[in-house]
């Protein structure tokens, strides 16, 4: 499955699970046959792209790269967003979602972006959009965060041991 197909598969899952945490989205993406590392990258990059699509043209300055930090706060990876196929595919599809599925569907995805949430908070407190400079998106580093191997080894929510 290529990046655009993954994003297209993810959009209805995000929309249907708008009121829930990320676990039902993860399960839905796995059922949609995305590989575990791709599931994590879809969850990270699709809302980021939708949030940026919404804020585009407001004069807010965004970094064109992201950083992955390990649990100790050490930088493990820095990469250009343009080199992330899922981000690029989501950025391309965001206006189509707005047009075809409507604002509610679009916003159910965009509002999962921490970057959009922080920008919204600043604007609600009187900041001018033209004066805002966003820091680069910071994400958790895990083996395979570069798309090469396994995803995070977090214990599933249903395992008690």
Buried (B, 14 or more C-beta within 10 A) or exposed (E): EEBBEBBBBBBEBBBBBBEEEBEEBBBBBEEBEBBBBBBBBBBBBBBBBBBBBBBEEEEBEBBEBBBBBEEEEEEBEEBEBEEBBBBBBBBBBBBEBBEEBEEEBBBBBBBBBEBBBBBBEBBEEEEEBEEBEBEBBBBBBBEBBBBEEEBEEEEEEEEEE
